[in-house]
Amino acid sequence: MRSPAPRKFSIPCLLTLLWGTAILTGRAEAQPGAVFPETVIDVGAVNKGERASYEFTVKNEGDQVLEITQVKPSCGCTVAEYDKTVKPGGTGKITAVVDTTNFKGPIAKAVKVFTNDPINPQINLVIKANIKTHVEIEPGYARFVAVYGEPNAKSIQRVWSKGKPDLKILGAKSPYSHVKVSYAEATADEREGGGSGNEWRITVELDADAPVGPMADYIDVTTDHPERQTIRIPVSGFVRPVLSVTPRAADFGRREVTEPQTASLEIRNMSKSAVSLDHVSTDIKGLQAEIEPLEEGRLYKVLLTLKPGMKKGRFKGLVTINTTSSKQPVLEVNVKGVVL
C-alpha cells in the first residue's frame, strides 16, 4: 500500500500558520514585558518647600530580564533611585521625588522611563500634588544680571501669611558673602497686601564688588509659622565683567604662513561708563596686534596677524590689552597655534 504523499503548504498558508502561533503565545520570541500597575498618582497636599515622593512599581511579565535603561525627570522633578534590572516574574521600584520649593497650587510632574521592552520602550509616570504655601512670598525669587563694579542691585520680597496674621520672621541667611539679606516689618506706606496681618520686607542686595561669574543657590528665611518654619528664596543670575573678550582665547590652528594669516578678538564694554583701549602688545615673535575701534568707548576689535617668515613650529603666548577701566585695566588673552 502506498504511503500518502507529504502535504505541501503554500508560502501564504505557512505565514498564516506562523502568525497564528505568535498570537497564541502572545510574543513571537522571548522578551521582557514591562507592566506598571499605576502610572499616575496623586500624593495630595504637600507643604511648599517639602519633597513630594512616590514609589512606582514595575512588573516584568516577560521571560527575559527587563532593563530600565534611563529614567528622565521633567523640570522640578528628580529621581531618587530605581532598579536597573528586573528578573522575569519579578518587580522593581522607581522612586520619583518632586522638589516643591518653586511651586504652589496643583502640579503634575512627569518621569519618562525607558526600557528594553520592544512593546513598551517608553512609559510616562506622573506624580500629582497640591502645594500648600502657608506663607506667601512675592516675587519669590531674586535674580541679578549685573556688571562688576556697578552700583549695588536690590530685590525686594514681600512676605505674609493669611492663616497666621501675626507672622514673624526670625532670621535670614545668605549663601554668598557678596549677597546681603536684611528684613523688617513693612511700614504703612510699604504695605501692599491690604490685609490686617503682619507684612514683612526682605531686601536682597548684591554688592558692587561681587565676583564675576554665575550664581545659583538659596536664601534661607526662618519664620515662626509652625507649618513653614523655613522659606527658601532662589537667588540666581550672573555678574558680568566690565569688558568681555570673544573668543576668550585665540587659536590659529595649523597654518602655513607664506602670506599674512589673521584672527580677531572682539572687546565689548558691558558697563554704563565709556571705556577705551589704550595699547595692545604681545610676547609672540612674528605676531602683530592692532586695535580697531568699532564704536568708540563701547566696542573694539583687536586684529591679530601672523607675519610671513614666522618661525615654524608650535607657538604660545599672550596678547596684553591696556584699558582705561579702573576695574579692569588689563586684559590678557592666550594665543596659540602651529606654523607649518
C-alpha positions, 0 to 999 in steps of 0.5 A: 500500500502506498504511503500518502504523499507529504502535504505541501503548504503554500508560502501564504498558508505557512505565514498564516500558520506562523502568525497564528502561533505568535498570537497564541503565545502572545510574543513571537520570541522571548522578551521582557514585558514591562507592566506598571500597575499605576502610572499616575498618582496623586500624593495630595497636599504637600507643604511648599518647600517639602519633597513630594515622593512616590514609589512606582512599581514595575512588573516584568511579565516577560521571560527575559530580564527587563532593563530600565535603561534611563529614567528622565525627570521633567523640570522640578522633578528628580529621581531618587533611585530605581532598579536597573534590572528586573528578573522575569516574574519579578518587580522593581521600584522607581522612586520619583521625588518632586522638589516643591520649593518653586511651586504652589497650587496643583502640579503634575510632574512627569518621569519618562522611563525607558526600557528594553521592552520592544512593546513598551520602550517608553512609559510616562509616570506622573506624580500629582500634588497640591502645594500648600504655601502657608506663607506667601512670598512675592516675587519669590525669587531674586535674580541679578544680571549685573556688571562688576563694579556697578552700583549695588542691585536690590530685590525686594520680597514681600512676605505674609501669611493669611492663616497666621496674621501675626507672622514673624520672621526670625532670621535670614541667611545668605549663601554668598558673602557678596549677597546681603539679606536684611528684613523688617516689618513693612511700614504703612506706606510699604504695605501692599497686601491690604490685609490686617496681618503682619507684612514683612520686607526682605531686601536682597542686595548684591554688592558692587564688588561681587565676583564675576561669574554665575550664581545659583543657590538659596536664601534661607528665611526662618519664620515662626509659622509652625507649618513653614518654619523655613522659606527658601528664596532662589537667588540666581543670575550672573555678574558680568565683567566690565569688558568681555573678550570673544573668543576668550582665547585665540587659536590659529590652528595649523597654518602655513604662513607664506602670506599674512594669516589673521584672527580677531578678538572682539572687546565689548564694554558691558558697563554704563561708563565709556571705556577705551583701549589704550595699547595692545602688545604681545610676547609672540615673535612674528605676531602683530596686534592692532586695535580697531575701534568699532564704536568708540568707548563701547566696542573694539576689535583687536586684529591679530596677524601672523607675519610671513617668515614666522618661525615654524613650529608650535607657538604660545603666548599672550596678547596684553590689552591696556584699558582705561577701566579702573576695574579692569585695566588689563586684559590678557588673552592666550594665543596659540597655534602651529606654523607649518 
